[in-house]
Amino acid sequence: NVWEGNIYMTGGRPSTNFSVSSGSLENSGDISGYSQEVRFNGYGNGLQLSGDSAYSHSSYLYGTVLVSGSLTSSYLINYATLDVTGTLGSVNYNAATIDVAATGTVGNVQNNNGILDVTGTVGNVSDNRATIRGTGVLGNVSNSSSGTLTPGPESEAGVLDIGSLSTSGTYVVDLDGTTPGDGAGYHDQLNVTGTVALGGNLQLNVGYAPAIGSQHVIINNDDTDAVTGNFSGMYEGSLLVLGTHVFQITYQGGDGNDVVLERIPANVWDGAPDGGGTSLNANWTTGENWVGDVAPSAGDYLVFPAGVTANQDNTNDFDPGTPFGSIQILGSGYVLGGVNSVVLGGGITNSGANQVGFGLTLGADQAIVSSGDLTLGGEVD
């Protein structure tokens, strides 16, 4: 069904309602005027607004609505599914899903408990317990502590262009390749043209086997302005462990101010053979104490993760002066013992109550960062 006539509304009534209770309806005419309030209800098989609409007060959208025309007022959207292939004004919505197609344009958005999926263009976006995703273009983005931001469609890689970024929520990144792009074989990227202020969590999903040394620019920060802040617990040079894959993060990568994850040669302690059972001893040179049952090599990064109960009290039995990239200790209860010193190239990151008993020779300027109680029992040169 198509309603082709133009509509002009005045303020004589508190509100004007356009409802579809069953079937579907397309309004191809123009809607204008100064009605106090306009409500579009697409609770049947849907309402399509293909004409142009402009009026002085805010309006409401409910149910299933396709906007293929130009609606330039501000809109309040509740519990709706909205597809935008045309133009929509500013939006404040609750528990709704808005899909902005490549041809769609939406003004500023306040997203509460909803999903914003963008292939087209959207203004500034602020979210509260909501999800922002897609491969389109956004203005400035403010991602709250309970919100989620991820480039690409759901569970697929993509590049999302935004203005400035301020996030205290969760940034979800899919890695399916070494190049940023849309779809299989690529990885997610935020392409930011303004400032970058980070907080909250980084969640990484790895869908391929990255080679040692492969780099992934997950936030491409233009110009020369530095990234401020960091992801929770992830300082400059921190390690992120996903099974046998270990990544190191830098906020000074790329051309000097990008956020980059690099796959590094690292060994993760588990204190027991991969196939189960008990290790022969708690020595570092015993392969079965490490994930993959392979002992570290000189220059590797060492990770002692949270949740391990076997052989937390262990011994560095490598030759004196053996170099390692860095040591990351998560959780609590580790005692890294031994009398042979190590040459450390990338510092120590600690997040619990742990001890390092052997001496350290610092091979370069580096940081020892602890958010817990770290005891250094040996000399530090």
C-alpha positions in Angstrom: 0.0 0.0 0.0 1.3 3.5 -0.9 0.1 6.8 0.5 1.2 9.4 -2.0 -0.4 12.6 -0.6 1.4 15.4 1.1 0.6 16.1 4.8 0.7 19.4 6.6 0.2 19.3 10.4 -0.7 22.1 12.8 -0.4 22.2 16.6 -4.0 21.8 17.5 -3.5 18.3 19.0 -0.8 17.1 21.3 0.3 14.5 18.8 -0.3 13.0 15.4 0.0 9.3 14.8 0.8 7.3 11.7 0.3 3.6 12.5 0.5 0.3 10.6 -1.0 -2.4 12.8 -1.0 -5.1 10.1 0.3 -5.3 6.5 2.7 -2.6 5.3 2.5 1.0 4.2 4.7 3.4 2.3 4.2 7.1 2.6 5.8 8.7 -0.5 4.4 12.2 0.2 5.9 15.1 2.1 5.2 15.8 5.7 5.6 19.3 7.1 4.2 21.7 9.6 4.5 22.3 13.4 2.5 19.6 15.1 3.4 19.3 18.8 4.5 15.6 18.3 4.4 13.1 15.5 4.5 9.3 16.1 5.3 6.8 13.3 4.3 3.3 14.3 5.5 0.4 12.1 4.2 -2.5 14.1 2.7 -4.5 11.2 5.0 -5.6 8.4 6.6 -2.2 8.4 6.3 1.4 7.5 8.3 3.0 4.8 8.8 6.8 4.7 10.0 7.7 1.2 8.9 11.3 1.1 10.5 14.4 2.7 9.5 15.4 6.2 10.4 18.6 8.2 8.6 20.0 11.2 9.4 21.9 14.3 9.0 19.4 17.1 10.6 16.0 17.8 9.0 12.8 16.6 8.9 9.2 17.6 9.6 6.0 15.6 8.4 2.6 16.7 8.3 -0.9 15.3 9.9 -1.6 11.9 10.6 1.5 9.8 12.4 2.1 6.5 13.6 5.7 6.0 14.3 6.1 2.3 13.3 9.8 2.0 14.5 12.8 3.9 13.4 13.2 7.6 15.2 16.2 9.0 13.6 16.6 12.4 15.0 15.1 15.6 13.7 11.7 16.5 13.1 9.6 19.6 13.3 5.9 18.8 12.1 3.2 21.2 12.2 -0.6 20.8 12.4 -0.3 17.0 14.2 -1.7 14.0 15.1 1.1 11.7 16.8 0.9 8.2 18.0 4.2 6.8 18.8 4.5 3.1 17.9 8.1 2.9 18.4 11.0 5.4 17.4 11.1 9.1 17.9 13.9 11.5 19.4 13.7 15.0 18.4 10.6 16.9 18.0 9.6 20.6 17.1 5.9 20.9 16.6 3.2 23.5 16.8 -0.6 23.0 16.6 -0.2 19.2 18.6 -1.2 16.2 19.5 1.3 13.5 21.1 0.1 10.3 22.5 3.0 8.2 23.1 1.8 4.6 25.8 3.1 2.3 23.4 5.7 0.9 22.1 6.7 4.4 22.9 9.8 6.4 22.0 10.3 10.1 22.6 13.3 12.3 24.0 13.2 15.8 23.1 10.0 17.8 22.6 9.2 21.4 22.5 5.4 21.6 21.1 3.8 24.8 21.0 0.0 25.1 20.8 -0.3 21.3 22.9 -1.2 18.2 24.1 1.3 15.6 25.4 -0.5 12.5 26.9 2.0 10.0 27.8 1.6 6.4 26.8 5.2 5.5 27.5 8.5 7.3 26.5 9.5 10.9 27.3 12.6 13.0 28.6 12.6 16.5 27.8 9.5 18.5 27.5 9.0 22.3 26.6 5.6 23.7 25.3 4.2 27.0 25.4 0.4 27.3 25.2 0.2 23.6 27.0 -1.2 20.5 28.6 0.8 17.7 29.9 -1.1 14.6 30.3 -0.9 10.9 32.4 0.3 8.0 31.0 3.8 7.5 31.9 7.3 8.6 31.2 8.7 12.1 31.8 12.0 13.7 33.2 12.2 17.2 32.6 9.0 19.2 32.2 8.7 22.9 32.0 5.1 24.0 30.8 4.6 27.7 32.2 2.2 30.2 29.5 -0.3 29.4 29.5 0.2 25.7 31.1 -1.8 22.8 32.9 -0.4 19.8 33.9 -2.6 16.9 34.7 -1.9 13.3 33.1 -4.1 10.7 29.8 -6.0 10.7 29.2 -8.4 13.6 32.1 -11.0 13.8 33.7 -9.7 10.6 36.7 -7.4 10.0 36.3 -3.9 8.8 37.6 -0.3 8.8 35.5 2.3 10.6 36.3 6.0 10.0 35.7 8.4 12.9 36.5 11.9 14.1 37.8 12.0 17.6 37.7 8.9 19.9 37.0 8.8 23.6 36.4 5.3 25.0 36.1 3.8 28.4 34.1 0.8 27.2 35.3 -2.3 25.3 37.0 -2.1 21.9 36.5 -5.4 20.1 39.1 -6.2 17.4 38.9 -9.1 14.9 42.3 -10.2 13.5 42.0 -12.3 10.3 45.0 -11.0 8.5 47.8 -8.5 8.5 46.1 -5.8 6.4 43.2 -3.6 7.6 40.1 -4.0 5.4 36.5 -5.3 5.1 35.7 -9.0 5.3 37.7 -12.3 5.5 41.4 -12.1 5.5 41.7 -8.6 6.9 41.8 -7.1 10.4 39.7 -4.4 12.1 40.9 -0.8 12.3 39.6 2.5 13.6 40.8 5.3 11.2 40.8 8.4 13.5 41.1 11.9 12.1 40.9 13.7 15.5 42.2 13.0 19.0 42.4 9.5 20.6 41.7 9.1 24.4 41.8 5.5 25.5 40.5 3.6 28.5 38.4 0.5 29.1 39.1 -2.9 27.8 40.6 -4.4 24.6 39.1 -7.6 23.4 40.9 -9.5 20.7 39.5 -12.3 18.5 42.2 -14.1 16.4 40.9 -15.9 13.3 44.2 -16.9 11.7 47.8 -17.9 12.6 49.8 -14.7 12.6 53.5 -15.1 12.0 56.1 -13.8 14.4 56.8 -10.2 13.7 53.4 -9.5 12.0 52.0 -6.1 12.9 48.3 -5.0 13.1 47.5 -1.3 13.2 44.2 -1.4 15.1 43.9 2.4 15.5 45.3 4.5 12.8 45.8 8.0 14.4 46.3 10.7 11.8 48.6 13.7 12.1 51.2 13.8 14.9 49.0 14.0 18.1 49.9 11.4 20.7 47.4 8.8 22.0 46.4 9.6 25.6 45.6 6.9 28.1 45.7 3.2 27.5 43.5 0.1 27.6 42.9 -1.3 31.1 46.1 -3.0 32.4 47.8 -2.6 29.0 50.6 -0.1 29.3 53.2 0.6 26.6 54.8 -2.6 25.7 52.4 -4.9 27.6 51.7 -8.4 26.3 48.3 -9.8 25.4 48.1 -13.6 25.5 45.5 -15.7 23.5 46.4 -19.3 23.7 49.8 -19.7 21.9 49.5 -16.3 20.4 51.2 -13.5 22.3 51.0 -9.8 21.1 52.8 -6.8 22.3 51.0 -3.4 22.3 52.4 0.0 21.5 50.7 3.3 21.4 53.6 4.8 19.5 53.6 2.5 16.5 53.1 3.0 12.8 54.1 6.6 11.9 54.7 7.3 15.6 51.2 7.6 17.2 49.2 4.6 16.1 48.0 1.7 18.3 49.7 -1.5 17.0 49.7 -5.1 18.0 52.7 -7.2 17.1 52.9 -10.9 17.3 56.1 -11.7 19.2 58.2 -14.7 20.1 56.9 -15.4 23.7 56.6 -18.3 26.0 53.7 -18.7 28.4 54.2 -20.6 31.6 51.6 -23.3 32.6 53.8 -25.4 34.9 52.6 -28.7 33.5 52.7 -30.8 30.4 50.1 -29.9 27.7 48.7 -33.4 27.8 48.2 -33.4 31.5 50.1 -34.8 34.4 53.0 -33.4 36.4 56.3 -31.8 35.2 59.6 -33.4 36.2 60.6 -30.2 38.0 59.9 -26.4 38.1 62.8 -25.3 36.0 62.6 -22.8 33.2 64.6 -25.0 30.8 62.1 -27.8 31.1 59.9 -27.5 28.0 56.8 -29.2 29.5 56.4 -26.2 32.0 55.5 -23.9 29.0 52.5 -23.8 26.7 53.3 -26.0 23.7 55.9 -27.9 25.8 58.8 -25.9 24.4 61.2 -24.0 26.6 62.1 -20.4 25.8 65.0 -19.3 23.7 67.3 -16.4 24.4 65.5 -13.1 23.5 62.0 -14.5 24.0 59.4 -12.7 26.0 58.1 -14.6 29.1 54.5 -14.6 30.4 53.3 -15.9 33.7 49.5 -15.8 33.4 46.8 -15.7 36.0 45.0 -18.9 36.8 48.1 -21.2 36.9 48.4 -23.3 40.1 51.2 -25.7 39.0 54.8 -24.7 39.8 54.1 -21.1 40.6 57.3 -21.4 42.7 59.8 -22.0 39.9 63.5 -21.6 39.0 65.4 -19.7 36.4 68.1 -22.3 35.5 69.3 -20.6 32.3 72.9 -19.7 32.1 73.9 -16.4 33.8 73.3 -13.4 31.6 70.8 -15.1 29.3 68.8 -12.2 27.6 64.9 -12.1 27.5 62.6 -9.6 26.0 60.4 -8.8 28.9 58.6 -10.5 31.8 54.9 -10.2 32.4 53.4 -11.6 35.6 49.7 -11.8 36.0 47.6 -12.9 38.9 49.4 -13.6 42.3 51.5 -16.2 44.0 54.4 -16.5 41.7 58.0 -16.8 43.0 60.4 -16.6 40.1 63.6 -17.9 41.8 67.1 -18.9 40.9 70.5 -17.4 41.4 71.5 -16.7 37.7 70.8 -13.2 36.6 69.1 -12.4 33.3 69.6 -9.5 30.8 66.2 -7.8 30.4 65.4 -5.8 27.3 61.7 -4.8 27.8 61.0 -4.4 31.5 58.6 -6.1 33.9 54.8 -5.8 34.1 53.2 -7.1 37.3 49.6 -7.1 38.4 49.6 -9.1 41.6 51.5 -10.2 44.7 54.7 -11.8 43.2 58.4 -12.1 43.7 61.4 -12.1 41.4 64.4 -13.5 43.2 67.2 -13.4 40.6 69.3 -10.4 39.6 68.4 -8.2 36.6 70.7 -6.5 34.1 68.8 -3.9 32.2 70.0 -4.0 28.6 68.2 -0.8 27.6 66.1 2.0 29.1 62.9 0.2 30.2 60.1 0.3 32.8 59.2 -1.9 35.7 55.4 -1.4 36.1 53.4 -2.9 39.0 49.8 -2.5 39.9 50.2 -5.1 42.7 52.9 -6.0 45.2 56.2 -6.9 43.4 59.2 -7.9 45.4 62.6 -7.8 43.7 65.1 -9.9 45.6 68.2 -9.6 43.4 70.4 -6.8 42.3 69.2 -4.5 39.4 72.0 -3.2 37.3 
